[in-house]
Amino acid sequence: MIITYSKGKLVLSPFEIQAILDNGIRLSAMVDDVSVHQDALVVAANAGSVSWSIKLDEPEQILQVQQYL
């Protein structure tokens, strides 16, 4: 599943999430390392020493991520 937002795309697969930013940066994380913060519209990954977060644009996008996971 691909979710497009203002700063790039979020690509979801059964095992991995990738955030592909418009500037060419690609962030990835295993699904087990990802959390969804619905109130803040944030998808965050924390895998030990590597962490990142992406703020989405709309509540519907967060719902799509939650439903897919």
Backbone torsions as a table, in degrees:
resi	resn	phi	psi	omega
1	MET	NA	140.2	178.2
2	ILE	-120.6	127.8	176.2
3	ILE	-115.7	120.1	179.1
4	THR	-94.5	133.2	176.8
5	TYR	-134.6	179.5	-169.0
6	SER	-62.5	-24.4	-177.0
7	LYS	-108.0	4.3	179.1
8	GLY	154.6	-141.4	-178.0
9	LYS	-134.9	148.1	172.4
10	LEU	-113.0	120.3	-177.7
11	VAL	-108.6	119.5	-176.8
12	LEU	-109.6	132.9	171.8
13	SER	-130.4	169.9	-177.8
14	PRO	-59.7	-22.7	-175.0
15	PHE	-117.6	-18.0	-171.3
16	GLU	-144.2	149.4	171.9
17	ILE	-120.1	134.2	175.9
18	GLN	-122.9	135.5	171.6
19	ALA	-107.6	116.4	179.9
20	ILE	-108.2	108.9	-175.8
21	LEU	-85.3	155.5	-178.6
22	ASP	-61.0	-25.0	-179.4
23	ASN	-84.6	5.8	175.9
24	GLY	97.3	-8.3	178.7
25	ILE	-73.3	137.6	179.1
26	ARG	-123.2	122.0	177.8
27	LEU	-111.5	138.8	178.8
28	SER	-138.9	155.8	178.1
29	ALA	-158.0	150.7	174.1
30	MET	-71.1	147.2	-176.6
31	VAL	-55.9	-36.2	-179.3
32	ASP	-64.6	-19.9	-177.9
33	ASP	-97.5	6.8	-174.4
34	VAL	-108.5	138.7	173.0
35	SER	-126.0	152.6	-179.0
36	VAL	-117.0	126.6	179.5
37	HIS	-111.5	94.1	-170.2
38	GLN	-61.7	-44.5	-176.6
39	ASP	-62.8	-33.8	-178.2
40	ALA	-94.7	-3.9	-177.2
41	LEU	60.2	39.3	-174.1
42	VAL	-118.8	135.7	168.5
43	VAL	-108.3	123.2	-175.6
44	ALA	-124.7	144.5	176.5
45	ALA	-122.4	135.5	177.3
46	ASN	-140.0	109.3	-178.8
47	ALA	-124.5	65.0	-179.5
48	GLY	76.7	-112.7	-176.3
49	SER	-83.8	-4.4	179.4
50	VAL	-114.6	127.1	176.8
51	SER	-145.8	149.9	176.6
52	TRP	-154.9	161.5	175.8
53	SER	-145.3	149.0	-179.5
54	ILE	-128.0	128.7	175.4
55	LYS	-96.1	122.3	178.8
56	LEU	-86.9	173.9	-173.1
57	ASP	-90.6	-35.7	-169.4
58	GLU	-136.0	149.6	177.1
59	PRO	-57.6	-30.3	-179.9
60	GLU	-63.7	-33.8	179.0
61	GLN	-66.9	-41.4	177.3
62	ILE	-63.8	-41.0	178.2
63	LEU	-62.1	-38.8	177.7
64	GLN	-62.6	-41.8	178.5
65	VAL	-63.8	-47.4	-179.7
66	GLN	-60.0	-43.8	-178.8
67	GLN	-65.9	-37.8	-179.6
68	TYR	-68.3	-40.6	-179.4
69	LEU	-73.6	NA	NA
